[in-house]
Amino acid sequence: MAKICVIGSSSMDLVVTSPKRPGAGETVLGESFKTVPGGKGANQAVAAARLGAEVTMIGRVGDDHFGKAILDNFKANSVNTRYVEPVTDIESGTAHIILAEGDNSIVVVKGANDEVTPAYVDKAADAIRSADIVLIQQEIPEETVVHVSALCAESGTPLLLNPAPARSVPEEVISNAAYITPNEHETAVLFEGVTPAEALRKYPNKLFITEGSKGVRYFDGEQEILVPAYKVEVVDTTGAGDTFNAAFAVALAEGKPLQESIRFANRAASLSVTKFGAQGGMPARREVEESL
């Protein structure tokens, strides 16, 4: 069983569905409202666990109702929460999501996720060193991402960096990461002034650009390769990228070749968008294997 350590955010998603996305100063009537567990780190942890990995989550929640619900959800999905400590007097992170016109718009309030500090991560150093792969995102402090990349480099643990939400990343983090998975917007921020093709050639078999319904593009050292996505009827795209990253990490940790790992991840991500909620559609291992 693959051992995966996820370092990142946990939040509660407050999701509104609407036929139309409001413009500035505009009020529209929505269709529904739901509260569901989310956060990029939590999403990736749950997705990896459903795909059969042994998952340890490193993160923080608030000492509030949302925090308890997030912890209960981790336990229900067999995610190890030893390193998910509640923070007193700080609210749990929240994501405010509008589903409209076939896509999503999201505002994230980090809350307790800002307490995922380098010192806090050091408490879980043994879990990081013993993992087959570490997953990290950018809804936690930048200095923590830098610190984790150094820990992984020292221990020889592969690090998969999902650079979302988009912000510039220090060169040492890019150097220390084994895999980097930006979407097209994040690629433009990460490699400012460089075309995607140039960035791919600079980081062969390390940089994997996710292009939504087109698929995933990378450079294998000789040629640029696009691994196509699977066509499905989309219900909710929230969490698709998190499902891809988790499935990619699981496949890599199990020793699958790159293209096979990407196909596995693309299939998992395609299944995830056929149901409501970031975690609602995340598939079990059996579902992915049967649909490949």
VEXVO-817145 format. One record per residue: x, y, z of N, C-alpha, C in turn. Coordinates in pm, whole numbers, plus 50000, padded with zeros to 5 digits. Atoms other than C-alpha are relative to their C-alpha. Layout:
XYZXYZXYZ;...
This chain:
500844988050000500005000050000500875012550000;499244987650010501345034149899499795008550125;500074991249884502165057050193500155014549952;500024986350048501235092950118499785009650116;500124989449900501695123650335499535012649928;500554987850058499565154050252500175011450099;499804988249916500555188150390499235011449934;500784989650065497985214950329498785004250078;501164993549941494665231350393498844990450020;501285006549977491435218450539498985011150021;500984989449987488275238850514498604994449987;501385003450030484525238550490499595008049878;500444993550122483115246150146498545004150014;501364994649998480015268350137499625002349854;500195000850145478585261049794498615004749959;501244994950058475925280849607499954996149853;500195002450143474555269149273499055010549945;500784989250060473135295249040500044998649848;499965000450147472155297248672500915010749942;499224988650049474155329648645500955004650109;499024994549907477295343448809499785015150011;500284985749988476595378148952501215008649965;498964990250023478575407848832500135009250119;499814990649889479835435849054498735007950026;501184992649962476925451249244498694993349964;501205006950047474485425549106499564989350099;500585010849920472165402449302499234990749909;500745009950078470905370249146499394989850097;500635010449920468635342749279500674986649972;499365012950015470465310249343499014988550003;500845012050004469135274749319500154991350124;499805008549882470705257249621501225004650078;498844997249915473175259949909500344987450078;499575011849925475225231950063501325003150071;498754999049925478015229050321500694986549995;499295012750017480625202450240501485001850033;498574998949969484205195050359500835002249875;499134997150113486945208350136501375004750045;498624996049980490325225550119500894991349912;499215007850094492955215049868500754988450066;499295010849932494975195150119499074988850040;500975010049957491945177550265499444992349882;500515006750119490565170349919500984989549948;499005009350053493805154249808500204988250095;499865010949904494065134050129498854989949987;501185008850012490515120350095500054992449867;499945006650131490965113049724501034988750000;498955010249997494215094049785499574988050084;500465011049914492645073750068498964991549928;501025007650074489685064049850500624991649889;499315007550105492155052449587500924989250055;499315011449941493695028049833501315003050069;498744996649934496645047149980499835001050151;499944997249856497645049250346500395014650013;499834985450006497285086650400500105006250139;499864991849879498555109450677499845014549961;500234985950026497255145050679500725008550104;499374990349912499285173850824499355013549974;500714987550018497165204950879499405004850130;500654994249882495145226351120498545003149969;501394995650007491475233051184499725009050118;500394992049886489675256851414499344991450107;500695006849891488305246851751498535004149997;501384995850023484775251351617499214988749934;500885010250060481865232651461500564994949868;499455004250129483455232551116501234991150021;498815008149974486715219151261499664985750038;500425013449960484955189851425499464992249880;500555006650119483085182151102501104995749904;498875003450088486335182750903500744987850053;499335011549940488005158651147499164987449987;500885011650015484995135451142500024994749857;499975004250141485105135150763501304992749966;498735007050020488805125850762499894985650051;500075013249938488115096850998499084990749921;500935007950080485175085250786500634995049871;499315003850124487535083550488501364993450027;498785007549962490335065250678501285007949980;498804991550004492745094850676500535001650142;499364998649870495205095550969500055014950039;500094986049957494545127951164500905003250120;499124997649885497325125151422500615014149997;499364986950011498835157451288499045010849950;500974989650030495615177351243499475005250134;500354994949868495405197751564499115012249991;500844988049996492585222451638500765011950059;499414987649952493645258651692498935007850076;500954992349918491925277651973499955014649954;500224985750028490455312151895500255004049855;499914997150144490935309151517499004991049929;501035007750068488135298351289500614990449897;499575009150107488465269051050499965007449867;500004994150133489235277850691498674997449930;501215001650079486315282850455500275003549854;499964996650143485865283350078498585003149957;501324995150040482955302749932499904998449849;499975004850138482065286849600498685003049930;501174998050086479665297549325500134990649880;500085008650118478735270849071499005006249904;500874993550096477365287848763500594998949860;499594999750140477505285848385501064989649969;499125011250030479335252448388501385000650060;498684999049938482265263348605499845005250142;500094995249862483165275648954500855012450021;499224988649951484375307649120500134998150151;499755003549860485975304449464500755011450071;499274991149910486985328149746500374991850123;499525007949888489145311550014500385009250117;499594993349876489435324150375500824989750078;499105010549950492455305950521499784996350145;500265003249860491655308450893501144992050062;499025008349929493455280851087501084994449909;498995005350092495325270050774501295008250003;498784991849986497735298950836500884995150114;499225005549889498855279651145500754987349963;499175011250047500395251950933501395005949973;498704993150003503815266851010501154989949986;498855009250003507315252250961500204992750133;499835006449870507515245551336498964989150022;501045010249986504215226951327500314987849914;499655011150092505315206151027501134991550058;498885007549943508495196551212499554989250098;500535010349910506345177451461499694987049925;500365011550082505435154251175501134995649907;498865002950087508935150651030500154985149972;499875014550021508945112951079499024995049896;501005004050099505745109350877500425004349860;499514995150130507295130050596501124991049950;498865008150042510495109850591499614985849959;500385013850026508685076350586499004998549884;501005000650107506225085450308500654995849868;499555003050137506525072249953499995012649915;500084987250070505525106749829499275009950090;500644989249924504515140249984499285009249903;500804990750079501765162349843499875013250075;500154987049936501685199749912499385009849901;500644989750082499675229749785500315013750060;499634986449960499635267649842498905007650073;500964993349912496695274750074500525000650143;499304999049872499215274150360501145009949982;498964989850015502075298650434501134995949905;498945002450098504765302050168501254994350066;498785004949935507565296350420499894985150036;500195014249970506045262550505500284991649876;499735007250125506155251650141501524999249977;498544999850015509825261950127500644990150097;499445008749896510555243550452499774985349967;500315014050033508825211550342500834995349881;499195004050116510665211650010501424996650042;498655002949950513955212750200500024986950078;500095012649925512855184650435499984988149906;500115010950096511935162950139501324997849926;498715001350068515215170449962501024993150090;499055006149906517175160850275499744985250019;500355014049971515285128350326499894991549874;500145007450124515045118749959498564995949972;501415003050022511235118049975499485008249883;500514992350113509625127549641498905009750043;500984989749968507605159749665499225003549874;500874995650108504625166949441499415013550041;500494986549973503915204449438498855003249906;501144994850076500455215149325499935015050031;499834985849969501085252949299498715008149988;501304993450001497505263649364499615003550143;500224989750101496315289749424501325005949951;498814995350069498735307149192500745010750079;499104989649950501675326449337501404996049956;498645003250038505355328649256500594990150101;499395010449917507445299849390501525001549993;498544998950002511105302549496500664989049919;499315009650084513555285249267500424987650078;499585011649921514715262749552498874989950014;501145009249991511205248149581499834992549869;500105006550131511035241349208501104989649983;498875009350010514455225149227499794987750088;500175011049907513535203749528498834990849966;501185007950033510185191949391500334989549895;499855010650102510065159149200498995001849888;501084998150096506775168149028499295013150031;500714987449985504985201348968498814999749906;501225002150079501375202248847499125012549992;500844988150012500105237248761498964998649888;500864998750117497125244948543500575011149912;499454990350095497545269548256500205013750064;499864987149933496925300548469501174999850098;498915001149903499295288648742501354999149932;498755000850077501935280848480500485014049962;499644986350039501845317148361500565007950117;499504993049881502365329648718501344994150044;498825007049953504995303648803501225002849912;498904998250096507085309048489499765012649917;500294987250065506485345648410501055003449894;499094996250108507955356648080500524988349919;499575012050071508455320847961498764993149943;501155007050057506125302147725499854986350066;500185013549944504585269447846500924989749935;499135009550070506575250647582501445001050051;498644998149948509835265947707500134994750142;499975005049863508955258048068500034984850002;500045014650005508155221847980501364994349963;498695005050043511495217447806501075002250106;499034997449893513345232348100499874989750112;500245009449890511745207148338499394987049947;500545012550055511365173948153499644990150110;500495010249907509375147348338499845005250144;500234993849869508925172048627498785009049995;501094990450015506465198348501498884993749919;501185005850065502955186048415498905010550003;500994989350008500545212748292498634994049973;501355005250017496895203848342499195010149919;500714991350093494735217748063498504996949994;501445002249992491235209248181499524988849911;500625010250085489165190847923500944994949890;499045004750101492185188147690500854988450052;499145010349944494305167047924501195005950073;498794996149927497815169548070501194999749905;498874998650093500925181347884501324999750077;498665000049942504565173747966501034997249891;498895002550092507985170147798500824988550054;499345012149950509655136247822501514999749974;498584999350030513145148047722500274999649851;499865000650145512555142247352498875007149928;501164993950065509055154147269498965004250102;501114995649917506065172247413498844990249982;501065010150003503275148147503498755005450067;501304996749941499585155047564499264987050027;500795011649962497795127747756498565004850012;501344994250006494125134047672499134996750121;500975002149894491365137847928498884990949949;501155008350034488265115647934498755008749992;501234992250019484945129647810498894994550091;501105003749911482145129348068498995011350003;500994989649979478975148348151500315007050132;499524992749882480105175348395498845005050085;500964994849902478075182648709500645011050084;499334990549911480645200848928501514997849987;498555001350022484315207648847500835002150127;499264997549876485225216549208500714987250046;499255011449950487975193249329500594991049894;499475008550107488855178648989501535000050000;498544999149996492415191549011500584992850121;499545007049881492765178149364499944984949981;500105014350029491555143949251501124995649907;498905003450091494065144348965501304998850077;498735000149928496945152949198500124988050093;499985011549910496005126349452500204987049924;499905012350078495565099449189501384998749934;498655000050059498825109349017501024995650105;499075003649892500645106749351499884985250035;500205014249967499095072749428500654991149894;499455008250108500055058849088501535000450000;498554998749996503615072449112500584992350118;499525007049880504015058749466499974984949982;500105014450027502965024749337500964995449891;498995003650099505705025849073499514999349857;500515000150137503515030548765500825009549913;499314990950092505205046048457499255013249988;500594986650004504555083048393498695000749923;501224998850080502015080248112498854992050061;501045008049935500115052748290499495007250125;500404992449881500115073948607499095011649963;500824988750044498695103648416498634995249953;501295005450045496005082448251499124996150119;500725003749877495015068548592499435012550067;500424987549936494855104048731498925007049919;501034994050086492895117248432498664993050015;501235007649986490365089448470499335003050134;500544996849868489935096148843499395014150000;500504986250004489535133548780498725001049919;501204999650083486975127648505498794994650076;501105005449921484865106448739499565009850109;500314991149888485075132749013499055011249962;500844988650040483265159448809498574995849966;501345004750035480195137748750499035000650117;500854998749883478855143949103500265013350068;499914987049933478325174049330501044999850112;499094998149888480985186849570501424996049968;498595002950023484775186749579500314985450030;499745013849961484795153149757498874990549962;501175008350027481335140849658500194990049887;499825008850114482465126149328501324992749997;498705006650001485925114349426499834984950002;500315014250017486005078149312500814990850090;499255010849936487025046149488500914993649897;499035006450089489895025949343499304991149897;500705009350088487535000049197499335007449884;500684992450105485575026749004500975004449891;499014995450098488735040148839500494988249916;499455011550072490115005948746498984994149905;501045005750087486794994048605499735008849880;500324990950108486445025148390501195002749907;498844998150087489975024848247499954990649879;
